[in-house]
Structures are given as C-alpha cells and as structure tokens.
Amino acid sequence: MSPLEIASLIFIVTILVLATGVPIAFGLGFVSVTFIFFFEGLDGILGMGEMFFGSLSEFTLIAIPMFILMGTAVSSSPTGKDLYKALDSWLYKVPGGLVIANLGACTIFSALSGSSPATCAAIGKMGIPEMQKKGYPDTIATGSIAAGGTLGILIPPSVTMIVYGVATETSIGRLFIAGVIPGIILSSLFMLWSIFYISRYNKKNNIKTVTKTYSLMDKLRLLPKVLPFMIIVMTILYILYGGLATPSEASGVGALFCLVFVVLIYKMWDIKKIWNILKSSMRESTMIMMIIGASALFSYALSSLYITQSMAEWIAVLDVNKWVLLAIVNVFLLVAGFFLPPVAVILMTAPILIPIIISAGFDPYWFAVILTINMEIGLITPPVGLNLYVINGITPNVSLSTILRGAFPFVLIMMFSIVLFSIFPEIVTWLPNKMLGEVQQ
C-alpha cells in the first residue's frame, strides 16, 4: 500500500474508533499501536511506551495543570455570578445591555478560566434565566452565551494555545499575545451583532427591557470581589510579556493567588470544597496529558509510515494559489472541529500543517489564531458542539435546535473574522511583533 492509501485507512479507522465513544487518548493510542504493529511488527512498538512518557516530560507542560487549577478555582466560586451582576449594573441602559453584560462577563471569565464549557456554565446559569425573565428571545439568550464561551480558548491565558505551542515548538508567550487583539475584536463583533439584533427585536415587538435602575453605590458594590481576579490575569500577562517569568512559572503563581482569593473573598474554608477543586483540576489535567501522550504516538505512527511526509509533499506540489491552499486547510479544520475537541485536533494536525503553512509564506503565530477560531466554531456546531450541550443542560426548557439557531449568527461572525484576519494578518501579528520583535523565519 502507498503512504496515502495507508493514510486514508488510518483516517477511516480513527473516525470509527472515536465514534464508539472511547476516550480520545485510548482511541488514538489503539490506532497508533495497531498500525505500527501491522506494518512494522513487534520491533516497531517496543519504544512506544518510552515515547509516550517522553512526550510528557517537557517543563512547559507544567503550565497546563496550573492554568486548569486557576480556572477551576474561579469557576467553582460565585465569581462568574458577581462578574455578570457587576457588568449588568453598568450596561443596563444600553440596547441589549443584558446580552452585552453576559458577553462581557464571558470575555473576562474566559481569560480567568481558559475553559469554554466552564464559561458557559458559570455565566449561563445566572445570565440566561435573567435574559428570559426580561423578555429576550431564547435564541439570543442561549446563542450569545454559547458563542461567548468559545472565547476561552482564544483569549489568554489559554490552555489550547499552550498545547499548540508544545505541538509546534513555538513560543507560548508570543502565542498568548497573538490572541489578545483577535479576542477583543471577536468579542466586540459579538456585542455589535447583539445590540443590532435586540434593537430591531425590541422595536418590532415594542419591548422595554430596562426594568431596574442601579445607583452608583450598586455599581461599585461588587467591584471589590471581581477586581482581584482581573488583576491576576493582567499581572500574568504583564509577567509573560515583560519576560519576567516563563509560562510555567507564571501559571503557578496565578493558580496560587486564584485559590487564595477564592478562599478569602468567598470564605470557602471547607476543606472538602478545596479538595474538590484540586480533584477536578487533576482529572482534567490528566485527561489532557493522556491525549498529548497518545497524540505523540499517533504522530510517530504517521511519520514512521511516511504518511506525514507524503501528505506534505502532495500538498506542496499542488499547483494552487496559497489562498486556495489556506481555504482547503480551513475547510479541513472546520470538519475536524465538528467531530473532535480542540486539543485533539491541534495535536493531531498541527505537526502536519505547520510545515505546509510556513512553506506557503504564512506566519505560524497568525495561523494559531486562525486554527483556534476554527476550533471555536466546532464548539457551537453539531454533532459534538460541546458548548451547545452545556447550554442545553443548564436550560432544559430550551430545545437544542433553538440554541443552534441562536448560535448560527455568531458562527458567521467567526467565519467573517477568519477572512478578515487572513486579508489583514497584521491585526494578529502587530502586537507580538511590537512587543517581542519580528520572528526570523
């Protein structure tokens, strides 16, 4: 069999195995070991155990459990509720102000937690019932939270960006910086669409959504609770961008202070609650580490069977414009994101795609943002669409089809942003180049 025929067979078998619901790490590991054993015999799999653990020995990977601990501590506290209330008190006069408050809370909470499902759950539990109570349609109430939650994998500090950096051997600090402006732009576009939609809806249905006013004291009352966590995020970014510490060191400090602030501000002295935070963080970290290890075996299998090299050669000899090539890559990522979580897609595809992207003249840090937005789309589109199911779980009175209709305009906005950042890549690269200097290709 030729390498491309083997690649097709591996792709089909991998999809079938993962479709059974087996954990991604075990599925990838099974496929890798099976194909290596079938084509190379017992000698081919002797070193795979050492390779699995060796892929987890990088010091950079310490940042993943630390940022997860930081996010779990915040999402286990009432921080999301307080953040939402604080923003609502300042934005209640704006058309669609409640939606804007929720999107703003999602944007800030995403930076704190780095997790899309956690953001949806934390902000949605409080925000969606309030929007429904004040007459907002279910589509925009649920769709805005589902879309706002996706910002967690783009706005730094982002676990997804760390995984990309490890998989492609690129600077995690530069990746974080690259996600700042696109994250702000995407969040702003979400808000602009929400203001436009709600203004038209209210005018058409003669609805007045401002039913409560807030005094200056009301607006200031909650700030002392949420400001410490926002300061932590800004401090981490300053430390990283200023070159004062590595991502691993900064993540450890951030996790410690978030845990301390959660205990002090919300008086979470119960040792069981603290243990649950640690246990949840350990479980999620272990899952991601297992996927990273299994993806190393998968990459080894593809390389050992000359699949990676053959695919790169095949794409390289395609007589197509680089923008056509980019369009093909985007379609591929979109389809992959429909079925697999972001971490799995990045670990499986980045080592193959990065050499192709660089040879086509594209910036790898710019591509990280493009890839991440594709993964965001996958979080709010079926059949996997994790955020859709999280929202459906916290609002069982709203059908999945209604949530999907509400999320669809935000999918279009994300697609528009991919086109925008492709036409004007400086939007992504300007800040990293300004702060850290240009990358020498």
N, C-alpha and C positions, 0 to 999 in steps of 0.2 A: 504493500500500500504506500502511496505517496504521502508526504507530510500533510498536505492539505486535505487528503481523504481521511487521514487519522484525526486531524483537527475537527472535521465535520462530525466524525463518530464520537469524539470526546465531548463536543458541544451537545449533541443529542443525548448522550448518556448522562451528562451532568444535569441537564434540564430535567430529565426523567427522574433522576435520583433526588434532586432537590424538590421536585413536585410531590414526592411522597410525604413531605413534611419532616424529613430527617434534619437534625440540626446542621447548619451550613458547614461548620467545621468538620463534622464527621462525614458529610457528603463529599466535600472536596478531598478529604484525606482518602476516602474509599476509592474515589475515581482515580486519584493520582497513583496510589499503590497498585491498583488493579491493572492499569495500563502499562506502568513501568514493568510489573511482573510479567505481563503477557508478551511484551515486545523485547524486554531485555533479560528476563529470567530473574532468578533469585539474587544474583550479584547486583542487579540494578537497585534493589530495595534495601540492601544491607546498611547503607549510610543514611537512610531517610530519617531514622529516629534522631540521630545527631543533628541532622539538618533542621528538623522541627524545633528542637530546643535551641539550636544555634541562632535561629531567626528571632528568638525572643530575648537574646542576650544584649541587645543594644541599649545603652544607657538612656537614649532618647525616649524609649517606650515607657519609662517611669512616668512621663507626663500624662499618659492616658489614664491610669487609675487615679492619679492625683486630681486631674480635672473632673473625672467622673465623681470622685468623692466631693469635690467642691459643688458640683451641680446637684448631687443627691442631697447634700446638707441643705441647700437652698430650697429645692423642690419639696423637701419633707417638712418645711416650715410654712407659716402663713405669709411668706414674703410676696408670693405671687398675688394674693388677695390684697395685701396692703399696697402693692405697686399699682394694681388696677384701680383701686379706690383713689389713690393719690392723683393719678393721671386723669381720672374721670372728673375730679373736683376742679381741675384746671381747664378742661376741654369741653365741659358740658354745654357751652353756648355755641360751639362750632356745629354746623350741619353734619349730622352723622358723628357727633363728638364721642359718643359711646363706642362706636366702632373704632374710631381713631385712638381712643384711650386703650382699647383692647389690643390693637395693633402695636401701639407704642409699648404697652406692657409686654407683649410678645417679643418685641425687638430687644428690650432691655433684659428681660428674663432669659432670652436665648443666649445672650452674652454671659449671663451668670451660670446657666445650667449646661449650655452646649448640647442640649438634647431636644430634639423636635417633639417626641412624644411627651416628655416631661413638661415642656412649654404648653402644649395643647391641653394637657390635663390640669396644670396649675392655673392657667388663665381662663380656660374654658369653663371649669366648674363654677366659677364666680361670674364670668362675663356673659356667657350665653343666656342663662336664665334672666339676667338683668336686661339684656337687649330684647328678649322675648317679652318681658314684662312691660317694656316701654314702647312696644309696637313695631319693633324692627322685624322685617321678614326673616323667616328661618334660614333662607338661602344665604343671605349676607351675614347673619349672626354666626352660623356654623362655618361657612366657607372662609370667612376672614380669619377665624381662629386656626382652622386647618392650615391655611396658607401662611399665616403669621408664625406658626410653629416651625415651619421649614427653615426659617432664618437661623435657627440654632446651629445648623451645620455650615453656615457661611460666615456669620459674624464671629469674630474671635473673642475668647479663645475657643477653638473648635477641634473636637476630637477627630473629625473627619479630615481636617487639614493636617493634623499630626500624622494620621495614617498615610495620607498622600505623600507627605514629606519623607516618611520612612520608606515607603514603597519606591519612590523615585529618587531618593538621596538628594533632596532639595532642602533648602533652609526653612525650617518651621517658622522662625521669626519673620522672615520675608513673606511666607505664605499668609501668616496672620495679618500682616499689613496690607497685603493684596486684597484681602476680603473686606476691609473696612469701608471703602467708598462704594463698592458694588452693593454691600449690605445696606448702607444708608439709602442709596438710590432705589433699591428694590423695595425697601420699607416705605419710602416716600411715594413710590408709584402705587403701592397697595393703598396708601392713605388717600391719594388723589382720586383713585377709582372709587373708593368707598364714599368720599364726600360727594362726588358726581352722582353716584347711584342713589344714595339716600336723599339728596336734594330733589332729584326727579321723583323718587318714590313718595316723599312727603308731600310734594306739590300736587302730585296726581291724586293722592288719597286724602289730602288735607289733614295731615297728621302733625301734631305738635309733640316732639319728643322731650322737650325741656320741661320736666315736671317738678324739678327740685333745684334750689339755688344753694350756693356754698359761700360762706363768709371767708374772709382772708384767714381767719383762725382755723376754719375747717380745712383750708388748702394746705396750711403749714403743719397741721397736727401729725400727719402720717410721715412727713419727710424724714424725721429723725430715725424712723425704722428702716427706710429703704435706702437712704443715702450711704450708710456704711458699706452696703453690698456693691453699690455703684462705684464707690471709691476703690473698693478692692479690684474690680475689673479694670478701671482706669490705671491703677497702680501697677497691675500685672502687665498691661500693655506698655506702660512707660518703662518698666524694668526691661521688658523684652526689646523694645525698640531702641532703648538707650544703650543696649549692650551690657547692662549691669549684671545680668544673670542669664543662664540657659533656660529654655522652656521647662526642662525637668525641675530645675531649682525654683523657678517662678511658680510652677504649678503646685509644688509642695507648700510654699508659703501661702498661696491663695487658698488651698484646701484647709490649712490650719486655721487661718483667720475666718473663713466662712463658717467652719464648725464652731469656733469660739463665739462668733457673733450670733449665730443661731441659738446657741445655748444661753447667752447673756440677754439678748434682746427679747427672745420669746420664752425665756425661762424654761427651756427644755432640759430640766435636770434629771429626768427619769433615765436611768441607765439603759433601760430596755429600748427607748427611742433612739438613743445614741448607737446602741448595738445594731438596731435595725438599719440605721443609715450606713454603718460600716459593712453590714452583711449585704445590703443591696448593692453597694458600690463594688464589693468584692465579686459578687455574682456577675454583674455587668462587665466588669474589667476582665474576668476570667473568660467570659464568652468572646469578647473582642480579641483577647490574646490567643485563644484557641483558633479563631478564624485567621489571625495573622500567621500562626504557625502552619495551619493547613494550606493557606494560600502560598506559602513558601514551597511546600511540597508540590502544589499544583503548578507553580511557575517552573520548578525544577523539571517536572514531567514534560511540560510543554517545550522547555529548552532542550532537554535530553533527547526528545523525539524529533528535534529540529523543526518544531511547529512555529515557535516564535520567530525564528529567523526566516522561515519560508513565508510567513504572513507578512513580515516587514518587507521582504524582497518583492512579494507580489503587489503590495500596495505601492511600493516605491516605483515600480515600473509602469504603474497605471498612467496613461497619458491623459491626466486630468489636471485642471486648474487647482491650485491649493485650496481655493474656497469651496470647490466641489468636494475635494477630499475632506475638508472640515465638515461640510454638510453630511457626508457619509458617516463620519465619526460621531456627529451629534445624534443622528438617527439611531446608530448602534447603541449609544449610551442611553438614549431615551427608552429604547426597547429593553435593554438590560435593567434599567431602573424600574420598569414596570413589574419585574419579577423578583429582583434581589435587593437587599438593603444596601445603602451607600458604601459601607465599609467593605462588603464582599465585592461589589462592582469595582471599587478602586483597586483593591488588592489583586483582583483577577486581571484587570485590563490595563492598568497604568504602566506596568513594565513593558507591555507590548506597544502601547500607543505613544509613549513619550518619545522614543527614538524617531518615530514617524513624524510626530508633531514638530520636533526640533529640526529634523531634516527638511521639513516644509517651510521653515523660517518663522515658526510661531514660538512665543515665549512660554516656557513651562509653567511659570507662575500665573500668567494670564490664563493658560489652559486649565489650571487648578480651579479657577473661579468658574469657567465655562462648564467643566465637568461637575462641579458642586451644584450649580443651578440645575443641570440635567437631573441630578440626584434628588434635588428638591421637588422637581416635577413628579418624579416617581413616588414621592411620599404622599402625594394627594391625587394619584391616579390609580385605578384598579389594574390588575387584580389584587396586588399586595396593598398599596396605598395605606401604609401604617397609620398615618395621621387621620385618615377617614374613619378607620375603625376605632381609634381612640375617642374621636368626637362622637361617634355613634354610641360608644359605650357610656359616655357621660351624659348624653341626651337621647335616651332610648325612644322618646316621643317623636323624634325627627327621623325620617327614613333616610337610608343611605343614599338613595337617588337624589334627595333634596340637598344633602350635604355635597354631593358630587356636582350638582348644578351650581351651587354657591361657590365651589372652589374653581370651577372652569374658567371664569374671567381672570382669576389670578394665575392660572396655568398659561393663559395667553400673554399676560404681562411678563411672566418669566421667559417665555419664548421671545418676546419682544426685546427683553434685556439681553438675551444671548446675541441677538442680531446687533443690538446697539453696541455691546462690548466688543463684538467682532469687527464692526466697522471702525470703532474708535477704541482700540486696545489700550490707548494711553489712559483711559479712565481707570483701568485696573493697575497699570504699571507705573503711573506717575508717582504715587505716594511711596511705594517701595524704593523706586529709583532716587527719589528726592531725599529719602531718609537714610538709605543704605548704599546709594551709588548703583550704577547700572551693572547688570550681570554680564560678565565676559563669556560669550558663547564659545 
